[in-house]
Structure formats: structure tokens, C-alpha cells
């Protein structure tokens, strides 16, 4: 298992937790991104790869591209 594949479930869990805490748990709604993928300003290579993979899989699943910020 690569480091990127270890990080993706953590990122998803945080995104769902934050959304649920605010009563809103939409990542994509009506084909439009409702969330961002947030990483550090100077992330390690594995974090960049994980964020790109997450963005790619979410685009394949939903058709929307979540911005990486």
C-alpha cells in the first residue's frame, strides 16, 4: 500500500466529519463542487499525489472537479 493510498481515506474522513459537524455533508451537489481539497502550502510529495488521486476519483464518481487549495 502506497503512502498516497493511506492518506486518501484520512482526507475523506475529515471532509465527511467537518461536513456532518456543520449539518451539511455535500461534497458535490447537483454536479457542482461544494467542497475543496485542502492541503498545506508546501506539502510533501505524497500529500500532493494523494490530493490529485482524490480529486481524480471524485471527478470520476461525480463528474465535478473539487479544487485543490
SVG drawing of the C-alpha trace seen along z (x, -y; Angstrom):
<svg xmlns="http://www.w3.org/2000/svg" viewBox="-29 -28 37 30">
<polyline fill="none" stroke="black" stroke-width="0.4" points="0.0,0.0 1.4,-3.4 1.5,-6.4 -1.0,-8.1 -3.5,-5.3 -3.1,-5.6 -3.8,-9.3 -6.9,-9.3 -9.2,-7.6 -8.0,-10.1 -8.8,-13.0 -12.3,-11.7 -13.0,-11.0 -12.0,-14.6 -14.1,-16.0 -17.2,-14.0 -16.7,-14.8 -16.4,-18.5 -19.5,-18.5 -21.5,-16.5 -20.5,-18.8 -22.0,-21.7 -25.1,-19.9 -24.1,-19.9 -22.4,-16.9 -22.4,-17.5 -19.1,-17.2 -20.8,-17.6 -24.4,-18.7 -26.2,-18.9 -22.9,-18.3 -21.2,-21.3 -18.3,-21.0 -19.4,-22.1 -16.0,-21.4 -12.3,-21.9 -9.4,-19.5 -7.2,-21.4 -3.5,-20.7 -0.6,-22.6 1.1,-25.4 4.2,-23.3 3.0,-19.7 5.2,-16.6 5.1,-14.8 2.9,-12.1 0.2,-14.6 0.2,-16.2 -0.1,-12.8 -2.9,-11.8 -4.8,-15.0 -4.5,-14.5 -5.8,-10.9 -8.7,-12.0 -9.6,-14.8 -9.4,-12.3 -11.6,-9.7 -14.2,-12.2 -14.3,-13.6 -14.9,-10.1 -17.6,-9.4 -19.4,-12.7 -18.4,-14.5 -17.3,-17.5 -13.7,-18.7 -13.0,-19.7 -10.3,-22.4 -7.1,-21.6 -6.3,-24.6"/>
</svg>
